[in-house]
Amino acid sequence: MNESRTTRTETDLLERLELPAAALYGINTLRGVQNLTVSDRKAGSEREFVRAFVIAKKAAALANHDLG
């Protein structure tokens, strides 16, 4: 991949869209952000969300381990 590119093209069933080359998300996430307003929370609360998500994932992993 050419490191100098600032965007990349992704395709889904609807069309092709340009995403930032360094984005850690794909076309489905981009569509969700563009089309679905779930809350009025703005950027900056990601750290709390990630922490809560990790806690939930860890709890699930521990429960699965205990259940074999």
ZAMARGU-4260 file (C-alpha; in steps of 0.2 Angstrom, whole numbers, plus 5000, padded with zeros to 4 digits):
<rodrens>
0) 5000/5000/5000 | 5006/5017/4996 | 5010/5026/5012 | 5007/5043/5005 | 4989/5041/5002
5) 4977/5051/5013 | 4961/5041/5009 | 4957/5023/5004 | 4941/5017/4995 | 4930/5004/5002
10) 4915/4996/4994 | 4898/4989/5000 | 4882/4984/4992 | 4877/5002/4990 | 4892/5011/4983
15) 4911/5015/4985 | 4916/5028/4998 | 4932/5036/5003 | 4939/5034/5021 | 4954/5041/5029
20) 4969/5030/5025 | 4973/5029/5043 | 4956/5026/5050 | 4953/5010/5061 | 4936/5008/5055
25) 4927/5003/5039 | 4913/5008/5027 | 4900/5000/5039 | 4905/5011/5053 | 4906/5026/5042
30) 4888/5023/5036 | 4882/5021/5054 | 4890/5038/5059 | 4883/5047/5044 | 4865/5039/5045
35) 4862/5035/5064 | 4861/5047/5078 | 4861/5037/5094 | 4865/5051/5106 | 4872/5069/5107
40) 4888/5063/5114 | 4903/5071/5106 | 4921/5065/5104 | 4931/5065/5120 | 4921/5051/5129
45) 4929/5037/5119 | 4941/5033/5134 | 4927/5030/5146 | 4917/5019/5132 | 4933/5009/5129
50) 4936/5006/5147 | 4918/5000/5150 | 4918/4989/5134 | 4935/4981/5140 | 4927/4977/5157
55) 4912/4969/5149 | 4923/4959/5137 | 4934/4953/5152 | 4919/4948/5162 | 4912/4938/5147
60) 4929/4930/5145 | 4930/4925/5163 | 4913/4918/5163 | 4916/4908/5147 | 4932/4901/5155
65) 4923/4896/5171 | 4910/4887/5160 | 4923/4878/5150
</rodrens>
